[in-house]
Structures are given as structure tokens and as C-alpha cells.
Amino acid sequence: MDDRSLAGELATAAGELLLDIRANSGLSGRALGDAGDRRSDDYILGRLAQLRPDDAVLSEESADDKARLIAPRVWIVDPVDGTREYGNVDDSGEGRRDWAVHVALWSSTGGGTLIAGAVALPALGVTYLDDPTPIAPTEGLADVPRGDKPRVVVSGSRPPAFSQAVADALGGEVLQMGSAGAKAMAVVRGEADAYVHAGGQYEWDSAAPVAVAQAQGLWCSRIDGSPLVYNQDDTYLPDLVICRPELRDTIIAVTAAE
């Protein structure tokens, strides 16, 4: 199995496991999120140990083995991206859709680059890969747009201070959503035109979404326009822009000034 297919299989299967836990565990809130994180992490890392035993792994939910810093290949994993949203189940048993599973692969080749990535949106039953095949516009994460204004998707819990300034510069509107993966895929899916974030993320929050978005021809960078760099000693990677390439200059002009 090639790396792209493996990333997709792992993200999809972990997502199915998470849906089963959500439906049958009787848990909710933080307890559900913790259980999901643990079980998904165990599954993904267990499969990688079987199928890619020579590769290193960086996962949000596991101890950071610094041997990865000299490894030629490193899987970057977020077992549940949007743990708060995953754990949010109402009295009818319905849960939020805006959470994801991230599986990406970094290679030291060429100075370090993402060579595979998968983002599963389990509540929607879909997984996106770093595949350049065009993705038709779709709905499910966001309400149907009310007009043709560009939509800037931001964190619902930690929106950056420049959110409205970016939207104003584009003549657009702000849309709040949970989970970095869901927000990035909203751009990939055509439900939003840009995703901007500042104020705290780590490599596992953006690696897989960036791999998928770049394969679709979207612009991905730090808020100052500089490249996103992975497999660093300090995994803190606090800001991010993913957008349609024609919007890049307008967005970076605002975000870089902050």
C-alpha cells in the first residue's frame, strides 16, 4: 500500500472507530473526547508500527520521541482534531460535524516536505487525500452562502483579532467553525474561500490539512507569508493561512501587519 492510500485508510478507519465510540459509549463532553483521543491514537500508532515500523511518529496524544528529528520519514498525527466538537453531543444523540482525523507524512527529502496527507471528516463520511483530482463544491460543514461574498472561516473559540479586517479587505464575511481540519476542508470543499488562524496551533493541527490543500492548488503559509515548516524540535506552529491563490496578496497584506 502506498503512503497516500495508507494515510487515507488510517484516517478513515480511525474516524469510524470514533463514530462508534460516540454512538455506543454513553459518554459525552470531555470524557468522550478523552476516550476518543486515546482509542484513535492507539489505533493509528498501532497500525503504523505494523505497516511502517521504520518510520517515526509525532502525535498530539503520545510522548514526543525526539529521534524523529533525525528520521527520514515522520508521520504527523492528530487522532481527533476538534476534541471539544467531537464530544459535543446533544440530548437526542446528535453531534457536531466539525471535527476531523489528521494523518500526514513528512519526508526529509528536499529539505523537508509533506509527501502524503489525509483528513477524515467522519461525521460527513468523507476523507480527503493529497490528491490533485478536482473536488466538486459541496455542502455539509457550513450553511449555504447567502450571496457571492468571499467567506473567511475562523475558529469559533479563538478567532484571530484580524478576522473582520481580512473579511473587510476581501469584501466578504466571517464564518466561525470548530476544528482546524474542518475549517481547512471547508476551503477545499468550496464552502469557504479562506481560512485564517493565529494564537495557537501545533504541527499536527495543520500538517494533514496543508498537504490536502496544497494538492488542490490552494495557498498555504504562515500569516506573514513565510512557509510552514514541519518536524521541528519545537512543534508549536501558531498561525496559518489557507486560501484561494487569487486572494493571497490581499489576505497577507492584512495578516502580516498584525
Steps between C-alpha positions, in 0.01 A plus 500: 500500500643840408532778756205705376268200510624405845441851634146489363430153637625592847307827519181337372517198731582715802202719413271198488632390839431846640144496369442163667637628832281810475189293425547217747720605792236701685761772547484868410700816546857476623469131592398415144775715356763338721381149416493577129847656503648199680333230288567673170864563590548137604348379174699726266834452674443126526437471127801716416717278720381200298513650152777762521720378788804699389319836491483747788174643633400835649153483655314749715401226744833317540838585650727683258792274406770744391658228286257627237727803450755284317247263341453515121124445530263619772124444523325801655170401661207669671273214614206738560529853370226695672464293816252751642278474193528120493384482862207734441195270482150630568216327684374339179837339438586732214854631495690774324653438160799734518772267626758295316777241504841600359770270366796652311845383396807726499819411314847647543543493122556842347555666835178370651155479346158344548470207260162355602199612695143406581225685684193299595173675582335197662164663574467569126635160396775642281881501495713736294849408377792695359365423154488766227175361357255794511243492779151615406352774722284346770314581821473349846742693718351845446165651414434579136657840418251786485678667210829511316706669772828324586477306825783505753477208741654542847503329836174511689681502835816700418434724198804710410479874563539569128206279391266785413780705344578214262132460411464875446806510273343225288153651509393180670364356822627304799386142565582330831563125523677248722801281416793607285439206269134587449584865428772406252271251328227765481737686267591182311129418462409849378290587806745777591765695311762546771597369842708723725628418847729652760550442868593137541536180302750218474641308207235227525222758467604609152727238338234276344264788408788684332602189303144465370454872431830534314409207277185693404706804399411711805743746658634387839739700720562672830313828547810695392513303175796284603496121449357253749786282625444160662689249714660768715633458854234747619174380348317829569380640166255766613359656184375403159348625176328270250325678215422517133822620337344813352414619853851449640644849457196674648489267800875504573504881480262501797629205702871584464437841653366351822 
